[in-house]
């Protein structure tokens, strides 16, 4: 037993001994790092660089979530329609053109709306028709409007057939194997 304990003690002491020094590893690592730093990467073709790089975007940056149109509150009660439309565009970049027959009174209370939202709400409620062309707004009176629309149908030919059978009031006799005769007279 004593012999086994001595052998185990020697094995444990031998395991704690420092490894023999290696003299060539640190200089080898340093020389490899230096040579890697000196090497240039192989030149890539310019066409490959152009294909991999995205094109330069020269457009204006978009502002996500920010309204470019000013917002306002509109609160009117029994005001003339022409006056309401004029006040909607005052202080904005829009000009308004009113049809001479625009009349009536408007009562609305709108909070935090744009010019477009205001006109749309008035259209739904009162029927005043409008259209926006650039910075000009054209307002038409409420009511029926006549418009002519040009419709371009695709060119094509129509084909069809009709079968119409007209029978007269004459009585015909179709005898067995003979030709039909009028009035039942025999030949």
MODELLER restraints for C-alpha pairs under 7 A, 6 or more apart:
rsr = mdl.restraints
at = mdl.atoms
rsr.add(forms.Gaussian(group=physical.xy_distance, feature=features.Distance(at['CA:69:A'], at['CA:114:A']), mean=6.31, stdev=0.5))
rsr.add(forms.Gaussian(group=physical.xy_distance, feature=features.Distance(at['CA:70:A'], at['CA:114:A']), mean=6.17, stdev=0.5))
rsr.add(forms.Gaussian(group=physical.xy_distance, feature=features.Distance(at['CA:71:A'], at['CA:112:A']), mean=5.27, stdev=0.5))
rsr.add(forms.Gaussian(group=physical.xy_distance, feature=features.Distance(at['CA:71:A'], at['CA:113:A']), mean=4.99, stdev=0.5))
rsr.add(forms.Gaussian(group=physical.xy_distance, feature=features.Distance(at['CA:71:A'], at['CA:114:A']), mean=4.80, stdev=0.5))
rsr.add(forms.Gaussian(group=physical.xy_distance, feature=features.Distance(at['CA:72:A'], at['CA:111:A']), mean=6.65, stdev=0.5))
rsr.add(forms.Gaussian(group=physical.xy_distance, feature=features.Distance(at['CA:72:A'], at['CA:112:A']), mean=4.95, stdev=0.5))
rsr.add(forms.Gaussian(group=physical.xy_distance, feature=features.Distance(at['CA:72:A'], at['CA:113:A']), mean=5.50, stdev=0.5))
rsr.add(forms.Gaussian(group=physical.xy_distance, feature=features.Distance(at['CA:72:A'], at['CA:114:A']), mean=6.57, stdev=0.5))
rsr.add(forms.Gaussian(group=physical.xy_distance, feature=features.Distance(at['CA:73:A'], at['CA:110:A']), mean=5.59, stdev=0.5))
rsr.add(forms.Gaussian(group=physical.xy_distance, feature=features.Distance(at['CA:73:A'], at['CA:111:A']), mean=4.34, stdev=0.5))
rsr.add(forms.Gaussian(group=physical.xy_distance, feature=features.Distance(at['CA:73:A'], at['CA:112:A']), mean=5.24, stdev=0.5))
rsr.add(forms.Gaussian(group=physical.xy_distance, feature=features.Distance(at['CA:73:A'], at['CA:113:A']), mean=6.44, stdev=0.5))
rsr.add(forms.Gaussian(group=physical.xy_distance, feature=features.Distance(at['CA:74:A'], at['CA:109:A']), mean=5.65, stdev=0.5))
rsr.add(forms.Gaussian(group=physical.xy_distance, feature=features.Distance(at['CA:74:A'], at['CA:110:A']), mean=5.00, stdev=0.5))
rsr.add(forms.Gaussian(group=physical.xy_distance, feature=features.Distance(at['CA:74:A'], at['CA:111:A']), mean=6.41, stdev=0.5))
rsr.add(forms.Gaussian(group=physical.xy_distance, feature=features.Distance(at['CA:75:A'], at['CA:108:A']), mean=5.74, stdev=0.5))
rsr.add(forms.Gaussian(group=physical.xy_distance, feature=features.Distance(at['CA:75:A'], at['CA:109:A']), mean=4.23, stdev=0.5))
rsr.add(forms.Gaussian(group=physical.xy_distance, feature=features.Distance(at['CA:75:A'], at['CA:110:A']), mean=6.21, stdev=0.5))
rsr.add(forms.Gaussian(group=physical.xy_distance, feature=features.Distance(at['CA:76:A'], at['CA:107:A']), mean=5.26, stdev=0.5))
rsr.add(forms.Gaussian(group=physical.xy_distance, feature=features.Distance(at['CA:76:A'], at['CA:108:A']), mean=5.45, stdev=0.5))
rsr.add(forms.Gaussian(group=physical.xy_distance, feature=features.Distance(at['CA:76:A'], at['CA:109:A']), mean=6.39, stdev=0.5))
rsr.add(forms.Gaussian(group=physical.xy_distance, feature=features.Distance(at['CA:77:A'], at['CA:106:A']), mean=6.55, stdev=0.5))
rsr.add(forms.Gaussian(group=physical.xy_distance, feature=features.Distance(at['CA:77:A'], at['CA:107:A']), mean=4.19, stdev=0.5))
rsr.add(forms.Gaussian(group=physical.xy_distance, feature=features.Distance(at['CA:77:A'], at['CA:108:A']), mean=6.47, stdev=0.5))
rsr.add(forms.Gaussian(group=physical.xy_distance, feature=features.Distance(at['CA:78:A'], at['CA:105:A']), mean=5.16, stdev=0.5))
rsr.add(forms.Gaussian(group=physical.xy_distance, feature=features.Distance(at['CA:78:A'], at['CA:106:A']), mean=5.24, stdev=0.5))
rsr.add(forms.Gaussian(group=physical.xy_distance, feature=features.Distance(at['CA:78:A'], at['CA:107:A']), mean=5.06, stdev=0.5))
rsr.add(forms.Gaussian(group=physical.xy_distance, feature=features.Distance(at['CA:79:A'], at['CA:105:A']), mean=5.15, stdev=0.5))
rsr.add(forms.Gaussian(group=physical.xy_distance, feature=features.Distance(at['CA:79:A'], at['CA:106:A']), mean=5.40, stdev=0.5))
rsr.add(forms.Gaussian(group=physical.xy_distance, feature=features.Distance(at['CA:79:A'], at['CA:107:A']), mean=6.62, stdev=0.5))
rsr.add(forms.Gaussian(group=physical.xy_distance, feature=features.Distance(at['CA:80:A'], at['CA:103:A']), mean=6.87, stdev=0.5))
rsr.add(forms.Gaussian(group=physical.xy_distance, feature=features.Distance(at['CA:80:A'], at['CA:104:A']), mean=5.88, stdev=0.5))
rsr.add(forms.Gaussian(group=physical.xy_distance, feature=features.Distance(at['CA:80:A'], at['CA:105:A']), mean=4.46, stdev=0.5))
rsr.add(forms.Gaussian(group=physical.xy_distance, feature=features.Distance(at['CA:80:A'], at['CA:106:A']), mean=6.32, stdev=0.5))
rsr.add(forms.Gaussian(group=physical.xy_distance, feature=features.Distance(at['CA:81:A'], at['CA:102:A']), mean=6.93, stdev=0.5))
rsr.add(forms.Gaussian(group=physical.xy_distance, feature=features.Distance(at['CA:81:A'], at['CA:103:A']), mean=5.71, stdev=0.5))
rsr.add(forms.Gaussian(group=physical.xy_distance, feature=features.Distance(at['CA:81:A'], at['CA:104:A']), mean=5.53, stdev=0.5))
rsr.add(forms.Gaussian(group=physical.xy_distance, feature=features.Distance(at['CA:81:A'], at['CA:105:A']), mean=5.13, stdev=0.5))
rsr.add(forms.Gaussian(group=physical.xy_distance, feature=features.Distance(at['CA:81:A'], at['CA:106:A']), mean=5.65, stdev=0.5))
rsr.add(forms.Gaussian(group=physical.xy_distance, feature=features.Distance(at['CA:82:A'], at['CA:102:A']), mean=6.43, stdev=0.5))
rsr.add(forms.Gaussian(group=physical.xy_distance, feature=features.Distance(at['CA:82:A'], at['CA:103:A']), mean=6.58, stdev=0.5))
rsr.add(forms.Gaussian(group=physical.xy_distance, feature=features.Distance(at['CA:86:A'], at['CA:96:A']), mean=6.93, stdev=0.5))
rsr.add(forms.Gaussian(group=physical.xy_distance, feature=features.Distance(at['CA:88:A'], at['CA:115:A']), mean=6.64, stdev=0.5))
rsr.add(forms.Gaussian(group=physical.xy_distance, feature=features.Distance(at['CA:89:A'], at['CA:95:A']), mean=6.62, stdev=0.5))
rsr.add(forms.Gaussian(group=physical.xy_distance, feature=features.Distance(at['CA:89:A'], at['CA:96:A']), mean=6.98, stdev=0.5))
rsr.add(forms.Gaussian(group=physical.xy_distance, feature=features.Distance(at['CA:93:A'], at['CA:135:A']), mean=6.58, stdev=0.5))
rsr.add(forms.Gaussian(group=physical.xy_distance, feature=features.Distance(at['CA:94:A'], at['CA:135:A']), mean=4.69, stdev=0.5))
rsr.add(forms.Gaussian(group=physical.xy_distance, feature=features.Distance(at['CA:94:A'], at['CA:136:A']), mean=5.72, stdev=0.5))
rsr.add(forms.Gaussian(group=physical.xy_distance, feature=features.Distance(at['CA:95:A'], at['CA:135:A']), mean=6.16, stdev=0.5))
rsr.add(forms.Gaussian(group=physical.xy_distance, feature=features.Distance(at['CA:95:A'], at['CA:136:A']), mean=4.84, stdev=0.5))
rsr.add(forms.Gaussian(group=physical.xy_distance, feature=features.Distance(at['CA:95:A'], at['CA:137:A']), mean=6.16, stdev=0.5))
rsr.add(forms.Gaussian(group=physical.xy_distance, feature=features.Distance(at['CA:96:A'], at['CA:136:A']), mean=5.73, stdev=0.5))
rsr.add(forms.Gaussian(group=physical.xy_distance, feature=features.Distance(at['CA:96:A'], at['CA:137:A']), mean=4.71, stdev=0.5))
rsr.add(forms.Gaussian(group=physical.xy_distance, feature=features.Distance(at['CA:96:A'], at['CA:138:A']), mean=6.05, stdev=0.5))
rsr.add(forms.Gaussian(group=physical.xy_distance, feature=features.Distance(at['CA:97:A'], at['CA:137:A']), mean=6.08, stdev=0.5))
rsr.add(forms.Gaussian(group=physical.xy_distance, feature=features.Distance(at['CA:97:A'], at['CA:138:A']), mean=4.88, stdev=0.5))
rsr.add(forms.Gaussian(group=physical.xy_distance, feature=features.Distance(at['CA:97:A'], at['CA:139:A']), mean=6.21, stdev=0.5))
rsr.add(forms.Gaussian(group=physical.xy_distance, feature=features.Distance(at['CA:98:A'], at['CA:138:A']), mean=6.17, stdev=0.5))
rsr.add(forms.Gaussian(group=physical.xy_distance, feature=features.Distance(at['CA:98:A'], at['CA:139:A']), mean=5.00, stdev=0.5))
rsr.add(forms.Gaussian(group=physical.xy_distance, feature=features.Distance(at['CA:98:A'], at['CA:140:A']), mean=6.66, stdev=0.5))
rsr.add(forms.Gaussian(group=physical.xy_distance, feature=features.Distance(at['CA:99:A'], at['CA:139:A']), mean=6.17, stdev=0.5))
rsr.add(forms.Gaussian(group=physical.xy_distance, feature=features.Distance(at['CA:99:A'], at['CA:140:A']), mean=5.42, stdev=0.5))
rsr.add(forms.Gaussian(group=physical.xy_distance, feature=features.Distance(at['CA:99:A'], at['CA:141:A']), mean=6.63, stdev=0.5))
rsr.add(forms.Gaussian(group=physical.xy_distance, feature=features.Distance(at['CA:101:A'], at['CA:141:A']), mean=5.89, stdev=0.5))
rsr.add(forms.Gaussian(group=physical.xy_distance, feature=features.Distance(at['CA:102:A'], at['CA:140:A']), mean=6.55, stdev=0.5))
rsr.add(forms.Gaussian(group=physical.xy_distance, feature=features.Distance(at['CA:102:A'], at['CA:141:A']), mean=4.54, stdev=0.5))
rsr.add(forms.Gaussian(group=physical.xy_distance, feature=features.Distance(at['CA:122:A'], at['CA:128:A']), mean=6.83, stdev=0.5))
rsr.add(forms.Gaussian(group=physical.xy_distance, feature=features.Distance(at['CA:123:A'], at['CA:129:A']), mean=5.95, stdev=0.5))
rsr.add(forms.Gaussian(group=physical.xy_distance, feature=features.Distance(at['CA:127:A'], at['CA:142:A']), mean=4.91, stdev=0.5))
rsr.add(forms.Gaussian(group=physical.xy_distance, feature=features.Distance(at['CA:128:A'], at['CA:139:A']), mean=6.86, stdev=0.5))
rsr.add(forms.Gaussian(group=physical.xy_distance, feature=features.Distance(at['CA:128:A'], at['CA:140:A']), mean=5.98, stdev=0.5))
rsr.add(forms.Gaussian(group=physical.xy_distance, feature=features.Distance(at['CA:128:A'], at['CA:141:A']), mean=5.31, stdev=0.5))
rsr.add(forms.Gaussian(group=physical.xy_distance, feature=features.Distance(at['CA:128:A'], at['CA:142:A']), mean=4.40, stdev=0.5))
rsr.add(forms.Gaussian(group=physical.xy_distance, feature=features.Distance(at['CA:129:A'], at['CA:139:A']), mean=5.86, stdev=0.5))
rsr.add(forms.Gaussian(group=physical.xy_distance, feature=features.Distance(at['CA:129:A'], at['CA:140:A']), mean=5.07, stdev=0.5))
rsr.add(forms.Gaussian(group=physical.xy_distance, feature=features.Distance(at['CA:129:A'], at['CA:141:A']), mean=6.56, stdev=0.5))
rsr.add(forms.Gaussian(group=physical.xy_distance, feature=features.Distance(at['CA:129:A'], at['CA:142:A']), mean=6.53, stdev=0.5))
rsr.add(forms.Gaussian(group=physical.xy_distance, feature=features.Distance(at['CA:130:A'], at['CA:137:A']), mean=6.75, stdev=0.5))
rsr.add(forms.Gaussian(group=physical.xy_distance, feature=features.Distance(at['CA:130:A'], at['CA:138:A']), mean=5.36, stdev=0.5))
rsr.add(forms.Gaussian(group=physical.xy_distance, feature=features.Distance(at['CA:130:A'], at['CA:139:A']), mean=4.36, stdev=0.5))
rsr.add(forms.Gaussian(group=physical.xy_distance, feature=features.Distance(at['CA:130:A'], at['CA:140:A']), mean=5.94, stdev=0.5))
rsr.add(forms.Gaussian(group=physical.xy_distance, feature=features.Distance(at['CA:131:A'], at['CA:137:A']), mean=5.80, stdev=0.5))
rsr.add(forms.Gaussian(group=physical.xy_distance, feature=features.Distance(at['CA:131:A'], at['CA:138:A']), mean=5.40, stdev=0.5))
rsr.add(forms.Gaussian(group=physical.xy_distance, feature=features.Distance(at['CA:131:A'], at['CA:139:A']), mean=6.87, stdev=0.5))
rsr.add(forms.Gaussian(group=physical.xy_distance, feature=features.Distance(at['CA:132:A'], at['CA:138:A']), mean=6.46, stdev=0.5))
rsr.add(forms.Gaussian(group=physical.xy_distance, feature=features.Distance(at['CA:171:A'], at['CA:182:A']), mean=6.56, stdev=0.5))
rsr.add(forms.Gaussian(group=physical.xy_distance, feature=features.Distance(at['CA:171:A'], at['CA:183:A']), mean=6.31, stdev=0.5))
rsr.add(forms.Gaussian(group=physical.xy_distance, feature=features.Distance(at['CA:172:A'], at['CA:180:A']), mean=6.26, stdev=0.5))
rsr.add(forms.Gaussian(group=physical.xy_distance, feature=features.Distance(at['CA:172:A'], at['CA:181:A']), mean=6.03, stdev=0.5))
rsr.add(forms.Gaussian(group=physical.xy_distance, feature=features.Distance(at['CA:172:A'], at['CA:182:A']), mean=5.25, stdev=0.5))
rsr.add(forms.Gaussian(group=physical.xy_distance, feature=features.Distance(at['CA:172:A'], at['CA:183:A']), mean=6.53, stdev=0.5))
rsr.add(forms.Gaussian(group=physical.xy_distance, feature=features.Distance(at['CA:173:A'], at['CA:180:A']), mean=5.40, stdev=0.5))
rsr.add(forms.Gaussian(group=physical.xy_distance, feature=features.Distance(at['CA:173:A'], at['CA:181:A']), mean=5.83, stdev=0.5))
rsr.add(forms.Gaussian(group=physical.xy_distance, feature=features.Distance(at['CA:173:A'], at['CA:182:A']), mean=6.83, stdev=0.5))
rsr.add(forms.Gaussian(group=physical.xy_distance, feature=features.Distance(at['CA:173:A'], at['CA:184:A']), mean=5.84, stdev=0.5))
rsr.add(forms.Gaussian(group=physical.xy_distance, feature=features.Distance(at['CA:174:A'], at['CA:180:A']), mean=4.68, stdev=0.5))
